[in-house]
């Protein structure tokens, strides 16, 4: 299976017993052993994991701080719609409660007391902010 740049980034940064929260990349996670997939509403019910991946979830939940405080090693992917090609209709998803650019994601992570590294992963007109904490 050929990986797009976002999945390549995830494959490098997610390690050990992994909880993948969100469904945007479900097909990618299903092929990985030692990974459990769930939605954000059931994240707190899960056992201990080495890594928790919030795959395009922060922009959807009411309280992102609650999710950010639940894991020791955290991987986050959010759409960076500020850099999307117009054909993908950025900022048109009514489910998104907020949008993130690099500064907004950094502020969210600072507020949660997380140390992090943010990278912008772009390909084929899409752009995602990927953070490891």
N, C-alpha and C positions, 0 to 999 in steps of 0.2 A: 504494500500500500504506500503510495506516494503521499508524503505529509506536506500540508501547506505550512507557511512560515509560523503561523500561530501554533499549530500542533507541534512543530519542531521545537518551539520555545517551551511548550508545556512538557514535552518528553524529556527535555534536559533538566527542567527545574522541579518537576514532581517526582518524589522518590519515596520508597518504602510503602507502608500500608497507607493507601490514599483514599480520602473521601472526596468525591467529585460532586459538588453541589451545583445544580443547574442542568439543563438539558441541551443547551446549544451544541455541545460537543459529545453527546452521548455515544455516538458511533465510535469515536476515537477511544473513549474510556472503556467501552465494552470489550475491546480487544486486549486490554491490559490486565494481567493477573494482579491480585492483591488490591483491587480497586472496588469501592462500593459507590454507587450512584444514588443520589437522593435529591429532593427538593429542599429549598431553604427552610420550609416549615417543619421538616423532620430532622434537621441537622443536629439539634441538641439532644436527640434521642439516641445518637449513635455512640459506639464504643470509642476508645482511644485510637487515633490515627497519627501517623508520622507527619503527614501533609494533608492539609485541607485546601482544595481548589475551589474558589468561587468563580465559576465560569459564566460570565455575563449575568451576574446576579445582583451586584450592589446597586445598580441603577433601578432595580425592580422592587426592592424591599422598603418598608416604612422606616426601619431603624438599622442602617448599615453598621452603626457602632456595635450593636449587639452581636452581629456576625463577626466583626473584626476582632472581638475580644475572646472568641471561643477556641482559638487554635494557637499552638506554639509555632509551627511552621505553616505559613499561609501563602498560597499562590492566588493571585487575583487577575482576572481578565475582564476588562470593561470595554465597550465600544468607544472609540475616539471619533465620534461623529463629526467633529470639527474638521477632520481630514478626509472624510468620505467623498467619493465622487458624487456629483449631484444625482446621477441615475439611481442611486440607492436611497434617495429621499431621506437624508439625515434629519433627525429630530421629528420624525413623523410617527414614531411608535408611541401610542397612547398609554401603553403599559409602563413606560419608563417614568419613574417619579423624579428623576434627576439625570443630568448628563455630566460626563466627566471629561475634562481635559487634563493635562499633566498637573497643572497647579491645583485643580480641584481635588484630584485623587491624592496628591501629596498632603493637602490640608486634612482630608478625611483620615488618612493614615497617621498624621501627626496628632490629631485629636484623640485617636485610639492609643497613642503612645507606642506605635509600631516603628521599628527601624526597617527601612525598605530600600529597594532599588526598583525604579520604574524604567521600562523600555517601551518604545513605540514599535509595534510590529505591523507593517503595512504590506499589502499585496493585492493585486487585481482591483484596485479602487477602494478596498476596505482598509480600515485602520483600527487597531486595538491597543489599549494600554495594558501592559503585562507587568505586574509587580510581584516581587518575591519579598516576603517579610520574615 
